[in-house]
Amino acid sequence: MSGAAEVDVAEVVDLVSPRCEHAGTTLATETPTGISLVGRRDALRAALVNLVVNAVDAAGRGGLVRIEASAGHDDLRLTVEDTGPGPPEHLAATLHE
């Protein structure tokens, strides 16, 4: 892949940790050592940071945001979850668009 570089999940955690502290949100990670995303570094990092920041906003003060990563034989599963209330019902049906 031309221009490919690795983005370590720990790097994203370092970037969003101050935001979590300011928001009063707990950030938990379950990522085995050595898992990295390979691709366009800036784009991947920005996308993951955006997902986590959105989760921090949704979780709110006292909430929890969890980042989990697991690697299979030829795939990577990355999950960002929060304890927020979720989107309003009228938006939930259109989120996949």
C-alpha positions as CSV (number, residue, x, y, z in Angstrom):
1,M,0.0,0.0,0.0
2,S,1.6,3.3,-1.1
3,G,2.1,5.8,1.7
4,A,1.0,3.2,4.3
5,A,2.1,3.7,7.9
6,E,1.1,2.2,11.3
7,V,-1.1,3.9,13.8
8,D,-0.8,2.4,17.3
9,V,-4.0,2.4,19.4
10,A,-1.9,3.5,22.4
11,E,-1.1,6.7,20.4
12,V,-4.8,7.5,20.1
13,V,-5.3,6.9,23.8
14,D,-2.6,9.3,24.6
15,L,-4.2,11.9,22.3
16,V,-7.7,11.6,23.8
17,S,-6.8,11.1,27.5
18,P,-6.7,14.8,28.3
19,R,-10.2,15.2,26.8
20,C,-11.5,12.3,28.8
21,E,-10.1,13.8,32.0
22,H,-11.6,17.2,31.3
23,A,-15.0,15.6,30.5
24,G,-15.0,13.5,33.6
25,T,-15.2,10.3,31.5
26,T,-13.2,7.1,32.1
27,L,-11.3,5.7,29.2
28,A,-10.6,1.9,29.3
29,T,-8.7,-0.1,26.7
30,E,-8.4,-3.7,25.9
31,T,-5.9,-3.9,23.2
32,P,-3.2,-6.6,23.1
33,T,0.3,-5.3,22.7
34,G,1.5,-4.8,19.2
35,I,-1.8,-4.2,17.5
36,S,-1.5,-1.4,14.9
37,L,-3.7,-0.2,12.1
38,V,-1.8,-0.1,8.8
39,G,-2.9,2.4,6.1
40,R,-2.9,6.2,5.6
41,R,-1.6,7.2,9.0
42,D,-3.2,10.7,9.3
43,A,-6.6,9.5,8.1
44,L,-6.7,6.4,10.3
45,R,-5.6,8.3,13.4
46,A,-8.1,11.1,12.7
47,A,-11.0,8.6,12.2
48,L,-10.2,6.8,15.4
49,V,-9.7,10.0,17.4
50,N,-13.1,11.2,16.1
51,L,-14.8,8.0,17.1
52,V,-13.4,8.2,20.6
53,V,-14.2,11.9,21.0
54,N,-17.7,11.3,19.9
55,A,-18.0,8.5,22.4
56,V,-16.6,10.8,25.2
57,D,-19.2,13.4,24.3
58,A,-22.0,10.8,24.3
59,A,-20.9,9.1,27.6
60,G,-20.8,12.4,29.5
61,R,-19.5,13.1,33.0
62,G,-19.2,9.9,34.9
63,G,-19.5,7.8,31.7
64,L,-17.2,5.1,30.3
65,V,-15.6,4.8,26.9
66,R,-14.0,1.5,26.0
67,I,-11.7,0.8,23.1
68,E,-11.2,-2.9,22.3
69,A,-9.0,-4.4,19.6
70,S,-8.5,-8.0,18.6
71,A,-6.6,-9.5,15.8
72,G,-7.5,-12.7,13.9
73,H,-5.5,-14.5,11.2
74,D,-6.0,-11.8,8.6
75,D,-8.4,-9.3,10.1
76,L,-8.5,-6.7,12.9
77,R,-11.6,-5.8,14.9
78,L,-11.7,-2.4,16.6
79,T,-14.6,-1.4,18.8
80,V,-15.3,1.9,20.5
81,E,-18.2,1.7,22.9
82,D,-19.7,4.2,25.4
83,T,-22.2,4.2,28.2
84,G,-24.2,7.1,26.8
85,P,-27.9,6.9,26.0
86,G,-27.5,6.4,22.3
87,P,-28.9,8.5,19.5
88,P,-32.5,9.8,19.5
89,E,-34.8,7.2,18.0
90,H,-35.5,9.4,14.9
91,L,-31.8,9.4,14.0
92,A,-31.0,5.8,14.9
93,A,-32.6,4.3,11.8
94,T,-30.5,6.5,9.5
95,L,-27.0,6.1,11.1
96,H,-26.0,3.5,8.6
97,E,-26.5,5.8,5.6
